Amino acid sequence: MELKDTIYQKSERVATLTYNRPEKMNAWTPRMFDELRFALEDADSDPNIGAIILTGAGRAYCSGADIGGLNRMAQAAEDATAQRPVGERSEVEGMSRFVFMLSLKKPIIAAINGPAVGMGFANALYSDIRIASDQARMGLIFPRRGLAIEFGSSWLLPRIVGLANAVDLALTGRLIDAHEALRMGLVSRVVPDHELMPAARALATDLATQCSPLGISYIKRFVYQHLYTDLATALRDEGESAAVMLRSQDFREGVRAFLEKRAPRFSGN
C-alpha cells in the first residue's frame, strides 16, 4: 500500500508509524484509517518486529478530524436527503475503526508529542502504553464541536482513568496538560519533549528484546478480554496459558538466559 498521510519505518525489532500531516497538525483523514490498519497489521504479522510506536510529525500527535471534512459533514447534514437514521450500520462501523488495535499481539506505545485531541485522543486510548512529552495536551473536545463522545471512548476512558475523571473530561471537552494526564493515569510517563522518542524507542526495544512475544500476546489478549469476564474465567484462562508457556521454547530460553546472565533470545514459540 502506498502511504501518503503516514510514515512507516522498521528498525531493530521496532516498527514506528508517524502521522505525517504536520502542516495540519496531523489532522485525521479517512486515508489515515486505512494506512494505520495496514501498517499495524503488517507489523503484527512480522516475526522480526516485537513492538510498535505511534507518534506524530512536527508539533502535534493528532489534532482530531480534519476540519475541512467536518465542515463538509455539517453542510451535508443541512440536506435532509443526506441524513441517515442514527445507528445505521455504516455509522456503527465508523465508531469501531480503532477497535482492531486491541486484538493485535504486539504491544503498541503511543508517544504523544503534542496535542492529541478528539479523534487523536481516542486513537491514543487504544494503545497499550502511553507516554507523553511535557509539551503534550490532550482532550476529547467533542462537546465543544457540537458532538458527543465517540470511537468507544465512553467504554475505554473510565477503565483507564476512573469514572470521575472520565466524566469530567467527556462533559467539559477540556484539554489537560501532560502532568494532569499523568496524575489521572492516562499516561504512564512524562518526559522532556526532546527525550520523548528516545524514551519511546528504549521502551519498545526493551519489550521487543527482553520479553517473550508469546507471553506478551497472552497478556494483551487476557487483559482486554477479561474486562468482560469474571475472576473464575480469568483464572481458567491464565491456567491454560501457563500450561502452554511452561512447555514453550520461550520459557526454557528465559530460564537459561537468567542463569547464564545474558540477554534472552526469544522466538515466540
Beta strands, then each sheet from edge to edge (+ up, - down):
strand 1: 6-11
strand 2: 14-19
strand 3: 51-56
strand 4: 108-112
strand 5: 116-117
strand 6: 129-133
strand 7: 137-139
strand 8: 176-177
strand 9: 189-191
sheet 1: 1+ 2- 3- 4- 6- 9-
sheet 2: 5+ 7+ 8-
end
